Amino acid sequence: MKLRTYKKELGYSYALGASPVIELLQNRPDDCFKVIFDPSYPDKNGKIANLCEKYNIPREEDRKFIGMLSPKENCYAAAVFYKRGRQIGANKSHVVLDNPADMGNLGTIMRSCAGFGISDIAIIGGGADVFNPKVIRASMGAFFCVNAQYFDSIGDYLGFCGDNRDIYTFMLGGNYNLAGLPVDKSKIYSLVFGNEAAGLDYETYKNTGKSVVIGHTDKIDSLSLPTAVGVALFWFAK
């Protein structure tokens, strides 16, 4: 197969950097079909090589190809992996993102989800491409620890999940403050967040679950999406 720079329509993508490559090999080795090193990578016979040998994954050195994949980054290792979707669990708690636009934000949110024990992310209405190498790199490889599934609408998502969960929609005009939010720890839940620019559409979500605001000082008008998700995940994790 002749490899090309990443395009959404391709059936494969890239993990760029040693940490994402290691996460791929540790968590989804069956998805990986090649590892590529820059000849100057100091540990090319170390952990990555050992994992490649364990799972019989070919590896090679190619400075030019590494530079083509990551021309502006200090990248010494890359892995090529098949784009295989992982369906979220209907009986698990989820982070739900409505049309996330920024790939770096999406990767950062994946890392926070993995860190606070949420393995499943639902994405409503499209948005950023979860398989883009920028998402993988921003997640520091946490992409390979979580599942992400797209839904056309919040209605489709709720139909998939069923009724046995609590829904919390995060918006500036929320009826509940996160700091005093009553949480039933016996139930699974969905934490729903809107687009970075527009947030959640009130008319679409006004009758969906409990609306929640994260209180902060009047020095800012809102939190960034990754920060809001991280704060909510911390609150629910504790």
Sequence and secondary structure as in RCSB ss.txt:
>XXXX:A:sequence
MKLRTYKKELGYSYALGASPVIELLQNRPDDCFKVIFDPSYPDKNGKIANLCEKYNIPREEDRKFIGMLSPKENC
YAAAVFYKRGRQIGANKSHVVLDNPADMGNLGTIMRSCAGFGISDIAIIGGGADVFNPKVIRASMGAFFCVNAQY
FDSIGDYLGFCGDNRDIYTFMLGGNYNLAGLPVDKSKIYSLVFGNEAAGLDYETYKNTGKSVVIGHTDKIDSLSL
PTAVGVALFWFAK
>XXXX:A:secstr
    S  TTSSEEEEESHHHHHHHHHH GGGEEEEEE TT TTTTSHHHHHHHHHT  EEE HHHHHHH TTS  
 EEEEEE       TTS EEEEES   HHHHHHHHHHHHHTT  EEEEES  S TTSHHHHHHTTTGGGGSEEEE
ESSHHHHHHHH SSSEEEEE TT SEEGGG    TTS EEEEE BTTTB  HHHHTTSSEEEE    TT S   H
HHHHHHHHHHHH 
